[in-house]
Amino acid sequence: MRSPVQQILRTNYALFKLLDDNSRKYSWNFNRHHWGNRKIPIKNIIVFINNAPKEQFQFIKILGINELISYIKYFDSNFTTNETESIGDYLLNLSPHNQVTSKLTM
């Protein structure tokens, strides 16, 4: 796809379905809570390493590379560290380049 906006809107749904469907197969308990199902928040972010366009798009945040960390830290964490690592490892294992692990440090 030529448009990163169209690409991210398309992959947003695919990622949501992948995580939602596989939450039943794996020991991810992030969908279960004694009050009901937890929300799976997915933020659409396009990051430019040089100059980011000034345009705004619905449901998508456009950032420069120097804005990314502060944007991520602005939001409260929705997953535990173990849940985040488990999701990261699962997604990395889907890739043919799965030699990297998701041991995130912030």
N, C-alpha and C positions, 0 to 999 in steps of 0.2 A: 504494500500500500504506500502511496506517496505521502499521504497525510499522517503525521504522528497523532493527530487528534482522532482520526478515524481508527487508527491502529489501537490506541489505548482504550477507546470505548469498546472495541471488539474484544480485546483481551481481558478487560475488566470482568465481563460476564463469564468468560471461560475460566478465569481464576476463581471467581466466586463458586461456580459449579464444581470445579475440581476440589476445592477445599470443603465445600458443603457435602458433596457425595462421599468423599473419602473420610470425613469425620466419623462416619459410622463404621468404617473398616479398620481404622487405626485407633490407638488409645488416646486420641485427641478428645478431650472432654470439653473443648471450648464451645461446643454446641449445646451442652447440657448444663442446666442449672435447675435448682429445685423450684424456681419460679417459671421456668420455660426455656426456650432456646435463646442462647446468647446471639447477639448481632455479630456478624463477621464484617468488620469495617474494612473497606478497600478504598484507598485514596488514589485518585488519578493524578499523577504528577509527571510532567515532561520537564526534564532538566537539560539545559543547554550549557556546554562548557565554555562557550564564548558569549555572545550577546543574545539574550532572550528577547523575543518579540514583545511588544507592549500590549498586544491584543489580549483580550480576556475570552475564555471559552466556557461554556456551561459545563459544570461538573468536572472541570479539569483545571489544575493549577500549573501555570507555566513559571518556572524558576530558573535562575542562573545557578551554577554550581556552588557559588559562595553562599547561597540562601538555603540550601538543602538541609543541612544539619539543624539549623535553628527552626525551620519549618517542621521537621520531624519531632523535635523536642518540645514544640508548642503543645502537642496533643498528649493526653494521658495515655498510658500504656493500657491496651485492652487484653494483652496476652501475658502470661508469665514468661520468664526467660526460657523455661523448658518447652513451653508450647511454641515459642518463637523459633527456637533451635530445631524442634521437631518438624515444623512446617518448612523451615529453610532447608534442612537436610532432605526432606521429601521432594521438594521442588528441584533441588540440585541433582538428585538421583534420576529425575526425569530427563535431564540434559545429557547429551553425549559427552559433554565436558565435565563430568562429575568428579573430578579429582580434587575439587575444593570443598571444604566443609563450611558450615554456616556458623562457626563460632564467632558470633558478633561481639564487637567491643564498641562502646560508646563513651 
